[in-house]
Amino acid sequence: MEILYLNKNNFDEAILNSDEKKLVVFYADWCPPCKALGVVLDKFDYDKDITIAKVNIADNEELTERYNVYSVPTLLLFENKKVIKSDTGFKSNESLKKFIEN
């Protein structure tokens, strides 16, 4: 599963262009839980079609403000062009699946 790296120039087109579920993770390079979540995302095993994207908060202050991201990692689940769920902190493979499905 390919992970997209987004910024203010490509975010809307990549995330808000369809009604499908999309997971966006706001992260920071200096953040240990973000690094651990990155390893989970790199190996994420999910049997349904979902777009996974990452946004570096250091480079994307405008997006961080738009989505009220105050801690990292922050996970936003989009569907029908809207945020339907959010959470913060590290997620294991199983808890990430539950976050997406429930």
FIKOLZA-1660 file (N, C-alpha, C; in steps of 0.1 Angstrom, whole numbers, plus 5000, padded with zeros to 4 digits):
% residues 102
   i   px   py   pz ch aa at
   1 5008 4988 5000  A  M  N
   1 5000 5000 5000  A  M CA
   1 5009 5012 5000  A  M  C
   2 5007 5021 4991  A  E  N
   2 5015 5033 4989  A  E CA
   2 5010 5044 4999  A  E  C
   3 5019 5051 5005  A  I  N
   3 5016 5062 5014  A  I CA
   3 5019 5075 5006  A  I  C
   4 5009 5084 5006  A  L  N
   4 5011 5097 4999  A  L CA
   4 5017 5107 5009  A  L  C
   5 5025 5115 5005  A  Y  N
   5 5030 5126 5013  A  Y CA
   5 5025 5139 5008  A  Y  C
   6 5017 5146 5016  A  L  N
   6 5009 5157 5011  A  L CA
   6 5014 5170 5017  A  L  C
   7 5010 5181 5010  A  N  N
   7 5013 5195 5015  A  N CA
   7 5001 5203 5010  A  N  C
   8 5001 5216 5013  A  K  N
   8 4990 5225 5010  A  K CA
   8 4987 5225 4995  A  K  C
   9 4997 5222 4986  A  N  N
   9 4995 5223 4972  A  N CA
   9 4987 5211 4966  A  N  C
  10 4988 5199 4973  A  N  N
  10 4982 5187 4967  A  N CA
  10 4972 5181 4976  A  N  C
  11 4970 5186 4988  A  F  N
  11 4961 5180 4998  A  F CA
  11 4946 5179 4993  A  F  C
  12 4941 5190 4989  A  D  N
  12 4927 5191 4985  A  D CA
  12 4924 5181 4974  A  D  C
  13 4932 5181 4964  A  E  N
  13 4930 5172 4953  A  E CA
  13 4931 5157 4957  A  E  C
  14 4941 5154 4965  A  A  N
  14 4943 5140 4969  A  A CA
  14 4933 5135 4979  A  A  C
  15 4928 5144 4988  A  I  N
  15 4919 5139 4999  A  I CA
  15 4905 5143 4997  A  I  C
  16 4902 5154 4991  A  L  N
  16 4888 5159 4990  A  L CA
  16 4883 5157 4976  A  L  C
  17 4889 5149 4968  A  N  N
  17 4885 5147 4954  A  N CA
  17 4875 5135 4952  A  N  C
  18 4872 5128 4963  A  S  N
  18 4863 5116 4961  A  S CA
  18 4856 5114 4975  A  S  C
  19 4846 5105 4975  A  D  N
  19 4839 5102 4987  A  D CA
  19 4844 5090 4994  A  D  C
  20 4855 5084 4989  A  E  N
  20 4861 5072 4995  A  E CA
  20 4867 5075 5008  A  E  C
  21 4869 5065 5017  A  K  N
  21 4876 5067 5029  A  K CA
  21 4891 5070 5027  A  K  C
  22 4896 5079 5034  A  K  N
  22 4910 5083 5033  A  K CA
  22 4915 5086 5047  A  K  C
  23 4927 5080 5051  A  L  N
  23 4933 5082 5064  A  L CA
  23 4945 5092 5062  A  L  C
  24 4944 5103 5070  A  V  N
  24 4955 5113 5069  A  V CA
  24 4961 5113 5083  A  V  C
  25 4975 5112 5083  A  V  N
  25 4982 5112 5096  A  V CA
  25 4991 5124 5096  A  V  C
  26 4989 5133 5106  A  F  N
  26 4997 5145 5108  A  F CA
  26 5008 5140 5117  A  F  C
  27 5021 5143 5113  A  Y  N
  27 5032 5138 5121  A  Y CA
  27 5044 5148 5121  A  Y  C
  28 5053 5145 5130  A  A  N
  28 5066 5153 5131  A  A CA
  28 5078 5144 5131  A  A  C
  29 5088 5148 5124  A  D  N
  29 5100 5140 5123  A  D CA
  29 5106 5137 5137  A  D  C
  30 5105 5146 5146  A  W  N
  30 5111 5145 5160  A  W CA
  30 5103 5137 5170  A  W  C
  31 5091 5132 5165  A  C  N
  31 5081 5126 5174  A  C CA
  31 5083 5111 5175  A  C  C
  32 5087 5105 5186  A  P  N
  32 5089 5090 5187  A  P CA
  32 5076 5082 5184  A  P  C
  33 5064 5086 5189  A  P  N
  33 5052 5079 5186  A  P CA
  33 5049 5080 5171  A  P  C
  34 5052 5091 5165  A  C  N
  34 5050 5093 5150  A  C CA
  34 5059 5083 5142  A  C  C
  35 5071 5081 5147  A  K  N
  35 5081 5072 5140  A  K CA
  35 5075 5058 5142  A  K  C
  36 5071 5054 5153  A  A  N
  36 5065 5041 5156  A  A CA
  36 5053 5038 5147  A  A  C
  37 5044 5048 5146  A  L  N
  37 5032 5047 5138  A  L CA
  37 5036 5046 5123  A  L  C
  38 5047 5053 5119  A  G  N
  38 5052 5052 5105  A  G CA
  38 5056 5038 5102  A  G  C
  39 5062 5031 5111  A  V  N
  39 5065 5017 5109  A  V CA
  39 5053 5008 5107  A  V  C
  40 5043 5011 5115  A  V  N
  40 5030 5003 5114  A  V CA
  40 5024 5006 5100  A  V  C
  41 5024 5019 5096  A  L  N
  41 5018 5023 5083  A  L CA
  41 5025 5016 5072  A  L  C
  42 5038 5016 5073  A  D  N
  42 5046 5010 5062  A  D CA
  42 5043 4995 5060  A  D  C
  43 5039 4988 5071  A  K  N
  43 5036 4974 5070  A  K CA
  43 5021 4971 5071  A  K  C
  44 5013 4982 5071  A  F  N
  44 4998 4981 5073  A  F CA
  44 4992 4971 5064  A  F  C
  45 4985 4961 5069  A  D  N
  45 4978 4951 5062  A  D CA
  45 4963 4953 5063  A  D  C
  46 4957 4958 5052  A  Y  N
  46 4943 4961 5053  A  Y CA
  46 4937 4956 5040  A  Y  C
  47 4926 4949 5041  A  D  N
  47 4920 4942 5029  A  D CA
  47 4910 4950 5021  A  D  C
  48 4908 4963 5025  A  K  N
  48 4899 4971 5018  A  K CA
  48 4907 4983 5012  A  K  C
  49 4901 4989 5002  A  D  N
  49 4908 5000 4995  A  D CA
  49 4907 5013 5003  A  D  C
  50 4918 5018 5007  A  I  N
  50 4918 5031 5014  A  I CA
  50 4931 5038 5011  A  I  C
  51 4930 5051 5009  A  T  N
  51 4942 5059 5007  A  T CA
  51 4947 5063 5020  A  T  C
  52 4960 5062 5022  A  I  N
  52 4967 5066 5034  A  I CA
  52 4977 5077 5030  A  I  C
  53 4976 5088 5038  A  A  N
  53 4985 5100 5035  A  A CA
  53 4991 5105 5048  A  A  C
  54 5002 5111 5046  A  K  N
  54 5009 5117 5058  A  K CA
  54 5012 5132 5055  A  K  C
  55 5011 5140 5065  A  V  N
  55 5014 5155 5064  A  V CA
  55 5023 5158 5075  A  V  C
  56 5035 5164 5072  A  N  N
  56 5045 5168 5081  A  N CA
  56 5041 5182 5087  A  N  C
  57 5039 5183 5100  A  I  N
  57 5033 5195 5105  A  I CA
  57 5044 5207 5104  A  I  C
  58 5056 5204 5104  A  A  N
  58 5067 5214 5103  A  A CA
  58 5066 5221 5090  A  A  C
  59 5062 5214 5080  A  D  N
  59 5062 5220 5066  A  D CA
  59 5048 5225 5062  A  D  C
  60 5038 5222 5070  A  N  N
  60 5024 5225 5066  A  N CA
  60 5016 5231 5076  A  N  C
  61 5020 5242 5081  A  E  N
  61 5013 5249 5092  A  E CA
  61 4999 5253 5088  A  E  C
  62 4996 5256 5075  A  E  N
  62 4983 5260 5071  A  E CA
  62 4973 5248 5072  A  E  C
  63 4978 5236 5068  A  L  N
  63 4969 5224 5070  A  L CA
  63 4967 5220 5085  A  L  C
  64 4978 5222 5092  A  T  N
  64 4977 5219 5107  A  T CA
  64 4967 5228 5113  A  T  C
  65 4966 5241 5110  A  E  N
  65 4956 5250 5115  A  E CA
  65 4942 5247 5110  A  E  C
  66 4941 5244 5097  A  R  N
  66 4928 5241 5091  A  R CA
  66 4921 5230 5098  A  R  C
  67 4929 5219 5102  A  Y  N
  67 4923 5207 5108  A  Y CA
  67 4925 5207 5123  A  Y  C
  68 4929 5218 5129  A  N  N
  68 4930 5219 5144  A  N CA
  68 4939 5208 5150  A  N  C
  69 4951 5206 5144  A  V  N
  69 4960 5196 5149  A  V CA
  69 4969 5203 5160  A  V  C
  70 4967 5197 5172  A  Y  N
  70 4975 5203 5183  A  Y CA
  70 4985 5193 5189  A  Y  C
  71 4984 5181 5185  A  S  N
  71 4994 5171 5190  A  S CA
  71 4996 5161 5179  A  S  C
  72 5007 5154 5180  A  V  N
  72 5011 5144 5170  A  V CA
  72 5014 5131 5176  A  V  C
  73 5012 5120 5169  A  P  N
  73 5005 5119 5156  A  P CA
  73 4990 5122 5158  A  P  C
  74 4984 5128 5149  A  T  N
  74 4969 5130 5148  A  T CA
  74 4964 5123 5135  A  T  C
  75 4954 5114 5137  A  L  N
  75 4948 5107 5126  A  L CA
  75 4935 5113 5123  A  L  C
  76 4932 5116 5110  A  L  N
  76 4919 5120 5106  A  L CA
  76 4914 5111 5095  A  L  C
  77 4902 5106 5097  A  L  N
  77 4896 5097 5087  A  L CA
  77 4885 5105 5080  A  L  C
  78 4887 5106 5067  A  F  N
  78 4879 5113 5058  A  F CA
  78 4869 5104 5050  A  F  C
  79 4857 5108 5049  A  E  N
  79 4848 5101 5040  A  E CA
  79 4838 5111 5035  A  E  C
  80 4834 5110 5023  A  N  N
  80 4824 5120 5017  A  N CA
  80 4830 5134 5018  A  N  C
  81 4843 5135 5017  A  K  N
  81 4850 5148 5017  A  K CA
  81 4850 5155 5030  A  K  C
  82 4847 5148 5041  A  K  N
  82 4846 5154 5054  A  K CA
  82 4854 5145 5064  A  K  C
  83 4858 5151 5075  A  V  N
  83 4864 5143 5086  A  V CA
  83 4853 5137 5094  A  V  C
  84 4853 5123 5094  A  I  N
  84 4843 5116 5101  A  I CA
  84 4848 5111 5115  A  I  C
  85 4861 5111 5117  A  K  N
  85 4866 5106 5129  A  K CA
  85 4881 5111 5131  A  K  C
  86 4885 5114 5143  A  S  N
  86 4898 5118 5146  A  S CA
  86 4903 5111 5159  A  S  C
  87 4916 5110 5160  A  D  N
  87 4922 5105 5172  A  D CA
  87 4937 5109 5172  A  D  C
  88 4943 5107 5184  A  T  N
  88 4957 5111 5185  A  T CA
  88 4965 5099 5191  A  T  C
  89 4978 5099 5189  A  G  N
  89 4986 5089 5195  A  G CA
  89 4989 5077 5186  A  G  C
  90 4998 5069 5191  A  F  N
  90 5002 5056 5184  A  F CA
  90 4991 5046 5183  A  F  C
  91 4990 5039 5172  A  K  N
  91 4981 5028 5169  A  K CA
  91 4988 5016 5164  A  K  C
  92 4985 5005 5170  A  S  N
  92 4990 4992 5165  A  S CA
  92 4982 4989 5152  A  S  C
  93 4987 4979 5145  A  N  N
  93 4980 4974 5132  A  N CA
  93 4965 4971 5135  A  N  C
  94 4962 4964 5146  A  E  N
  94 4948 4960 5149  A  E CA
  94 4940 4973 5153  A  E  C
  95 4946 4981 5161  A  S  N
  95 4938 4993 5166  A  S CA
  95 4936 5003 5154  A  S  C
  96 4945 5003 5145  A  L  N
  96 4943 5011 5133  A  L CA
  96 4932 5006 5124  A  L  C
  97 4931 4993 5123  A  K  N
  97 4920 4987 5115  A  K CA
  97 4906 4991 5122  A  K  C
  98 4906 4990 5135  A  K  N
  98 4894 4993 5143  A  K CA
  98 4890 5007 5141  A  K  C
  99 4900 5016 5141  A  F  N
  99 4898 5030 5139  A  F CA
  99 4891 5033 5126  A  F  C
 100 4896 5026 5116  A  I  N
 100 4891 5028 5102  A  I CA
 100 4877 5022 5101  A  I  C
 101 4874 5011 5107  A  E  N
 101 4862 5004 5104  A  E CA
 101 4850 5008 5113  A  E  C
 102 4853 5013 5125  A  N  N
 102 4842 5015 5134  A  N CA
 102 4839 5030 5135  A  N  C
% end
